[in-house]
Amino acid sequence: MEVIWLGEDNTEDVTDSAADVLKKGNVVLLPTDTLYGLGADALSDEAVGKIYSIKGRDESKPIHALVSSVEMAETFGEVGGGARMLLQRLPRGKVTVIVKKHSQFDSGILKGRDTFGFRIPDDKFLNSLIDAFGGPITATSANRSGAPAARRVDEILAQLGAEGSTIDLCLDRGELPERLPSTVVDMTGIEPRIVREGAVPEKAVRDALA
């Protein structure tokens, strides 16, 4: 496992290194707009399997993705008008939208599912990494399933224990501020459904769709 400090002066080099790790089907621990997350190729069965194993997560529970644009999301899911309104009117990186997936995709986080959940970061490094990789990456928090999310890399690795040793690259941005996870909104039905209220209050979601 390699640990790299992610600062303002090495963003480009770190982006290239992290993208190479992702392209090999491996896992990167990285800071997001909310928490530290586990990033991997969201369309790879093997890479996504590593994420479930590291977290000890029930494979019946979905994992969502980070994409760098609505256009990238549209490749994999049906991003309708309501979803677009949420993405345009609410803070980037703070809301995850679930839409119906395009049926031709059935690998990685989409395998055996009818939906595609994603958010667009408000973080220059993350968007550069997604573009350098060339596709969506997983966006799940870096913690054991059911355990609280830690805000420092050393605490995260201690919590993950032996499973954490399978992470190939850790990008350390120091202790992150205490922040709520993203708000998750299911837009696949007739009416929007708040799956998880987090960084964006439910009222703000309803107002954005008004």
LINTASUL-V739001 format. One record per backbone hydrogen bond with DSSP energy under -0.5 kcal/mol. NH is the residue of the N-H (numbers start at 1). CO is the residue of the C=O. Records with the same first field share a line. If there is no record, write none. Layout:
NH=CO / CO
This chain:
2=168
4=170
6=172
7=5
10=7
14=10
15=11
16=12
17=13
18=14
19=15
20=16
21=17
22=18
23=19
24=20 / 21
25=22
26=21
28=39
29=169
30=28 / 37
32=35
36=150
37=30
38=140
39=28 / 37
42=40 / 136
44=41
45=43
48=44
49=45
50=46
51=47
52=48
53=49
54=50
55=51
56=52
57=52
61=58
65=117
66=137
67=119
73=69
74=70
75=71 / 72
76=72 / 73
77=73
78=100
79=77
80=78
84=80
85=81
86=82
87=83
88=84
89=85
90=86
93=120
94=91
96=183
97=118
98=185
99=97 / 116
101=114
102=76
105=102
106=104
109=42
110=107
111=108
113=110
116=99
118=97
119=65
121=67 / 119
127=123
128=124
129=125
130=126
131=127
132=128
133=129
134=130
135=130
137=66
138=40
139=64
140=38
142=36
143=141
145=55
147=144
156=152
157=153
158=154
159=155
160=156
161=157
163=160
164=161
165=162
166=163
167=164
168=27
169=27
170=2
171=29
172=4 / 170
173=171
176=151
179=177
183=94
184=196
185=96 / 183
186=193
187=98 / 185
193=186
195=184 / 193
196=184
198=196 / 200
199=181
201=199
205=201
206=202
207=203
208=204
209=205
210=207
